[in-house]
């Protein structure tokens, strides 16, 4: 595996991690709203 490919893979994993964090936050907030209202 070349260095550039390794960097690209890490970039993809970081984007997936950010997306999963955002989705987790949305689920948490929506569940809070469901509990409140």
ChimeraX attribute file (.defattr): number of C-alpha atoms within 10 A of each C-alpha:
attribute: neighborCount
match mode: 1-to-1
recipient: residues
	/A:1	5
	/A:2	6
	/A:3	8
	/A:4	9
	/A:5	10
	/A:6	11
	/A:7	11
	/A:8	11
	/A:9	12
	/A:10	12
	/A:11	12
	/A:12	12
	/A:13	12
	/A:14	12
	/A:15	12
	/A:16	12
	/A:17	12
	/A:18	12
	/A:19	12
	/A:20	12
	/A:21	12
	/A:22	12
	/A:23	12
	/A:24	12
	/A:25	12
	/A:26	12
	/A:27	12
	/A:28	12
	/A:29	12
	/A:30	12
	/A:31	11
	/A:32	11
	/A:33	10
	/A:34	9
	/A:35	8
	/A:36	7
	/A:37	5
